[in-house]
Amino acid sequence: MTKKRIVVALGGNALGNTPEEQLKLVQATAKTIVDLAEEYDVMIGHGNGPQVGMINNAMEFSATHGGKTPAMPFPECGAMSQGYIGYHLVQSVAAELTRRGLEDRHVACLVTQVVVDPDDPAFQKPSKPIGSFMDKETADQIAAETGYQFVEDAGRGYRRVVASPMPKQIVELPVVKQLVDQGDIVVTVGGGGVPVIERDGIYEGVAAVIDKDRSASRLALDVDADMLVILTAVDQVAIHFNTPEQESLAEMTIEEAERYIEQGEFAPGSMLPKVEACLDFVRQREGGTALITSLARAKEALGGKTGTVIRS
């Protein structure tokens, strides 16, 4: 019997801020991934915010403080983060497969490019914070030297911001499909994918970060997935969040989700993009459903015991 096909987007709680922390967390994450892979054909996407910022900062610090390492363009930093995170995921998932006697299943990481529109309005209003916090003097100095844009971030200091355009096309999609069709677990569109623009069939990287949930939704549509699963820090989506009237939701229709968005129920930097990515998928995939839940309870959520399901 053909397995159902799911795309899973891992939130930041599944990864760490240092190599040691990340590897430890990913080893736990691998158990959940293999739980799902025993029942479904699985593709895994993930974020990369702290990691790509860490790589970018390290390269630029060396370049601006007399080191021999050259400054690294941001798209290349994104590709590096895909490899670094993907390596940990692949290694940990493969180990878990072996522990369960599932050596016939394979897992692969695919460094993935995602086409964006050079005229996307996001390029005129960079909004995605990346990298470490710094004081205003340092931020102003770097901005003068590089032309980068910085914003004050929640009272914690200044961070560089880049554009967050919408994903239009996954360049390596045919390879992803080949791997999934033969039963492999695929780590792809890491960090939303390396953003590229296309000119006459040639791809060129741009300094941007694509929202990983949006890219996971794009992937789910393109591979005709049965479900998009977004794993985050909470078991269920809630309205009236963090108030005495907080209410967890087991299910939302498209119309209900749109109404909650209009009422401002979901935080722009937190739950809103997750719900919007789910809506993108459910609106366009006939019979498809989306699920938002926690990493720890993903298997239970797919069994209908928790989580928030979004359907048409």
C-alpha positions as CSV (number, residue, x, y, z in Angstrom):
1,M,0.0,0.0,0.0
2,T,1.3,3.4,-0.9
3,K,2.2,5.6,2.1
4,K,0.7,9.0,2.5
5,R,3.2,11.8,1.8
6,I,3.9,14.5,4.4
7,V,6.1,17.6,4.5
8,V,7.4,18.5,8.0
9,A,8.7,21.9,8.9
10,L,10.9,21.9,12.0
11,G,10.8,25.0,14.2
12,G,13.8,26.5,16.0
13,N,13.1,24.4,19.1
14,A,14.4,21.4,17.2
15,L,17.8,23.0,16.7
16,G,20.4,24.7,18.9
17,N,22.6,27.8,18.8
18,T,25.9,25.9,19.0
19,P,27.1,22.8,17.2
20,E,27.1,20.8,20.5
21,E,23.6,22.0,21.5
22,Q,22.3,21.4,18.0
23,L,23.6,17.9,17.8
24,K,22.0,17.0,21.1
25,L,18.7,18.4,20.2
26,V,18.7,16.9,16.7
27,Q,19.4,13.4,18.1
28,A,16.1,13.8,20.0
29,T,14.4,15.2,16.9
30,A,15.5,12.2,14.9
31,K,13.3,9.9,17.0
32,T,10.2,11.9,16.0
33,I,11.2,12.0,12.3
34,V,11.7,8.2,12.3
35,D,8.4,7.7,14.1
36,L,6.7,9.5,11.3
37,A,8.8,7.8,8.6
38,E,7.6,4.4,9.7
39,E,4.1,5.4,8.6
40,Y,4.6,8.1,6.0
41,D,6.9,9.2,3.2
42,V,8.6,12.2,4.8
43,M,10.3,15.4,3.6
44,I,11.9,17.6,6.2
45,G,12.3,21.4,6.1
46,H,13.9,23.5,8.9
47,G,14.8,27.0,9.9
48,N,18.3,28.4,10.0
49,G,18.1,31.9,11.6
50,P,20.6,31.5,14.3
51,Q,22.9,29.3,12.3
52,V,23.1,31.5,9.1
53,G,23.6,34.6,11.3
54,M,26.4,32.8,13.2
55,I,28.2,31.8,10.0
56,N,27.8,35.3,8.5
57,N,29.1,37.0,11.6
58,A,32.1,34.7,11.8
59,M,33.1,35.3,8.2
60,E,32.6,39.1,8.5
61,F,34.4,39.4,11.8
62,S,37.5,37.8,10.3
63,A,37.3,39.9,7.1
64,T,37.0,43.2,9.1
65,H,39.5,42.4,11.8
66,G,42.6,41.5,9.8
67,G,41.8,37.8,9.3
68,K,42.6,35.9,6.2
69,T,39.0,34.6,5.7
70,P,37.2,36.7,3.1
71,A,33.7,38.1,3.7
72,M,31.2,35.5,2.5
73,P,28.1,36.5,0.5
74,F,24.9,35.9,2.3
75,P,23.5,33.2,-0.1
76,E,26.7,31.2,0.4
77,C,26.2,31.5,4.2
78,G,22.7,30.1,3.7
79,A,24.0,27.2,1.7
80,M,26.6,26.5,4.4
81,S,23.9,26.5,7.1
82,Q,21.9,24.0,5.0
83,G,24.9,21.6,4.9
84,Y,25.7,22.1,8.6
85,I,22.2,21.5,9.8
86,G,21.5,18.8,7.2
87,Y,24.6,16.9,8.2
88,H,23.4,16.7,11.8
89,L,19.9,15.7,10.8
90,V,21.0,13.0,8.3
91,Q,23.6,11.6,10.8
92,S,21.0,11.4,13.6
93,V,18.1,10.1,11.5
94,A,20.4,7.4,10.0
95,A,21.5,6.3,13.5
96,E,17.9,6.1,14.6
97,L,17.0,4.0,11.6
98,T,19.8,1.6,12.4
99,R,18.7,1.3,16.0
100,R,15.3,0.3,14.8
101,G,16.5,-2.2,12.3
102,L,15.4,-0.1,9.3
103,E,18.7,0.0,7.5
104,D,16.9,-0.4,4.2
105,R,15.5,3.2,4.6
106,H,17.9,6.0,3.5
107,V,18.1,9.7,4.4
108,A,19.7,12.4,2.3
109,C,20.2,16.2,2.6
110,L,19.8,18.2,-0.5
111,V,21.2,21.8,-0.6
112,T,18.2,23.5,-2.2
113,Q,17.8,26.7,-4.2
114,V,14.4,28.5,-4.2
115,V,13.5,31.0,-6.9
116,V,12.1,34.4,-5.7
117,D,10.7,37.3,-7.7
118,P,13.3,40.2,-7.9
119,D,10.4,42.6,-7.9
120,D,8.9,41.1,-4.7
121,P,8.0,44.1,-2.4
122,A,9.9,42.5,0.4
123,F,13.2,43.7,-1.2
124,Q,12.1,47.3,-0.7
125,K,11.3,46.7,3.0
126,P,13.8,44.3,4.6
127,S,12.3,42.8,7.7
128,K,13.9,39.6,8.7
129,P,16.4,40.0,11.5
130,I,19.6,37.8,11.3
131,G,22.7,37.3,13.3
132,S,23.8,38.6,16.7
133,F,22.7,41.7,18.6
134,M,24.9,44.7,18.8
135,D,24.9,48.3,20.1
136,K,23.9,51.2,17.9
137,E,27.4,52.5,17.4
138,T,28.6,49.2,16.1
139,A,25.6,48.8,13.9
140,D,26.0,52.3,12.4
141,Q,29.7,51.6,11.7
142,I,29.0,48.3,9.9
143,A,26.1,49.9,8.0
144,A,28.4,52.7,6.8
145,E,31.1,50.2,5.7
146,T,28.8,47.7,4.0
147,G,25.5,49.3,3.2
148,Y,23.6,46.7,5.4
149,Q,20.4,47.8,7.1
150,F,19.9,47.4,10.9
151,V,16.9,47.7,13.1
152,E,16.4,47.8,16.9
153,D,15.0,44.4,17.9
154,A,12.7,44.2,21.0
155,G,14.9,46.3,23.2
156,R,17.8,43.8,23.0
157,G,20.0,45.7,20.6
158,Y,20.4,46.1,16.8
159,R,20.4,43.3,14.2
160,R,20.9,43.3,10.5
161,V,17.7,42.8,8.5
162,V,17.3,41.3,5.1
163,A,14.3,40.8,2.8
164,S,12.0,37.9,3.2
165,P,10.4,37.3,-0.2
166,M,7.9,34.6,-1.2
167,P,9.1,31.3,-2.6
168,K,8.0,30.8,-6.2
169,Q,9.8,27.6,-7.4
170,I,12.1,24.9,-6.0
171,V,15.0,24.5,-8.3
172,E,15.9,20.9,-7.2
173,L,12.3,19.7,-7.1
174,P,12.8,16.9,-9.6
175,V,15.6,15.4,-7.5
176,V,13.5,15.7,-4.3
177,K,10.7,13.8,-6.1
178,Q,13.0,11.1,-7.3
179,L,14.3,10.5,-3.8
180,V,10.8,10.5,-2.2
181,D,9.4,8.2,-4.9
182,Q,12.0,5.5,-4.0
183,G,11.2,5.8,-0.3
184,D,14.0,8.0,1.0
185,I,13.7,10.5,3.8
186,V,14.7,13.9,2.3
187,V,16.0,17.0,4.2
188,T,15.3,19.9,1.8
189,V,14.4,23.6,1.5
190,G,16.6,24.1,4.7
191,G,16.2,27.6,6.0
192,G,13.6,28.2,3.4
193,G,16.1,27.4,0.7
194,V,18.9,29.6,-0.7
195,P,17.0,32.5,-2.4
196,V,17.9,32.9,-6.1
197,I,16.6,34.9,-9.0
198,E,16.4,33.5,-12.5
199,R,17.7,35.3,-15.5
200,D,17.5,33.5,-18.9
201,G,17.7,30.1,-17.1
202,I,20.7,31.1,-14.9
203,Y,20.3,31.4,-11.2
204,E,21.9,34.0,-9.0
205,G,21.8,34.1,-5.2
206,V,20.4,37.2,-3.4
207,A,20.7,38.4,0.2
208,A,17.4,37.3,1.7
209,V,15.8,34.7,4.0
210,I,12.7,32.9,2.8
211,D,10.3,31.9,5.6
212,K,10.8,28.2,6.1
213,D,7.1,27.5,6.7
214,R,6.3,29.2,3.4
215,S,8.9,27.1,1.5
216,A,7.6,23.9,3.2
217,S,4.1,24.8,2.0
218,R,5.5,25.4,-1.5
219,L,7.2,22.0,-1.4
220,A,4.1,20.3,-0.1
221,L,2.1,21.6,-3.0
222,D,4.7,20.7,-5.6
223,V,5.0,17.1,-4.5
224,D,1.3,16.7,-4.0
225,A,1.7,15.9,-0.3
226,D,-1.3,14.8,1.7
227,M,-0.4,16.9,4.7
228,L,1.8,19.8,5.7
229,V,3.0,19.5,9.3
230,I,4.5,22.5,11.1
231,L,6.2,21.6,14.3
232,T,6.7,24.4,16.8
233,A,6.9,24.9,20.6
234,V,3.2,24.5,21.4
235,D,0.8,21.6,21.2
236,Q,-2.0,23.6,19.7
237,V,-2.8,27.0,18.1
238,A,-4.6,29.3,20.6
239,I,-6.7,32.4,20.3
240,H,-6.7,35.1,23.0
241,F,-3.1,33.9,23.6
242,N,-1.6,34.6,27.0
243,T,-4.8,36.0,28.4
244,P,-7.3,34.5,30.9
245,E,-9.6,33.8,27.9
246,Q,-6.9,31.7,26.0
247,E,-8.5,28.9,24.0
248,S,-6.7,26.1,22.3
249,L,-8.1,25.0,18.9
250,A,-8.3,21.4,17.7
251,E,-9.4,22.4,14.2
252,M,-9.9,25.5,12.0
253,T,-11.5,25.8,8.6
254,I,-10.0,28.2,6.1
255,E,-12.8,30.7,6.9
256,E,-12.2,30.5,10.6
257,A,-8.5,31.0,10.2
258,E,-8.9,34.0,8.0
259,R,-11.3,35.5,10.5
260,Y,-8.8,35.0,13.4
261,I,-6.1,36.6,11.3
262,E,-8.3,39.6,10.5
263,Q,-8.9,39.9,14.3
264,G,-5.2,39.9,15.0
265,E,-5.2,36.7,17.0
266,F,-1.8,35.4,15.7
267,A,1.5,37.2,16.4
268,P,3.2,38.4,13.2
269,G,6.7,37.0,14.2
270,S,5.4,33.8,15.6
271,M,2.2,32.0,14.8
272,L,0.9,34.1,12.0
273,P,3.3,33.0,9.3
274,K,2.7,29.3,10.3
275,V,-1.1,29.7,9.9
276,E,-0.6,31.6,6.6
277,A,1.7,28.9,5.3
278,C,-1.0,26.3,6.2
279,L,-3.7,28.3,4.4
280,D,-1.5,28.5,1.3
281,F,-1.4,24.7,1.2
282,V,-4.9,23.9,2.1
283,R,-6.5,26.4,-0.3
284,Q,-4.6,25.0,-3.3
285,R,-4.3,21.2,-2.5
286,E,-7.6,19.5,-3.0
287,G,-8.2,17.2,0.0
288,G,-5.0,18.3,1.7
289,T,-4.8,19.2,5.3
290,A,-2.3,21.0,7.5
291,L,-1.3,20.4,11.1
292,I,0.4,22.7,13.6
293,T,1.7,21.0,16.8
294,S,4.7,20.5,19.0
295,L,7.7,18.4,18.1
296,A,7.3,16.3,21.2
297,R,3.7,15.3,20.4
298,A,3.9,15.1,16.6
299,K,3.0,11.4,16.4
300,E,0.1,11.8,18.8
301,A,-1.1,14.8,16.7
302,L,-1.1,12.8,13.5
303,G,-3.2,10.3,15.4
304,G,-5.8,13.0,16.2
305,K,-5.0,13.2,19.9
306,T,-3.7,16.8,19.9
307,G,-2.5,19.5,17.5
308,T,-4.5,22.0,15.4
309,V,-5.8,20.7,12.0
310,I,-6.5,23.3,9.3
311,R,-8.8,22.0,6.5
312,S,-11.0,23.5,3.8
